[in-house]
Amino acid sequence: MGKAVSVKLEDEERERLASLAEMKQRSPHFLMREAIKEYLAREEKHLAFYQEAEAAWIDYKETGRHLTLEDMETWAKHAAAPLPRWRK
């Protein structure tokens, strides 16, 4: 069982939440939980993408390995083609 957390909302936000909950025939509690789950998933994906990009940048700086735009365009035109070789 989860633990209770208190969230202070502005009056307008509270009214909007209550209105939406009524329209969706759900409790405000349910909507808040769903919103938090979606926010966490989205932010975790964003952070993972950023970390992957940072790791790729570090790898590029250390090794110089890269692909040119021309390499990628040629590869993209041939769906079954293997990924081009890295350049230095």
PyMOL commands that set and color helices and strands:
alter all, ss='L'
color gray80, all
select helices_A, chain A and resi 11-24+28-63+69-77
alter helices_A, ss='H'
color red, helices_A
deselect
rebuild
show_as cartoon
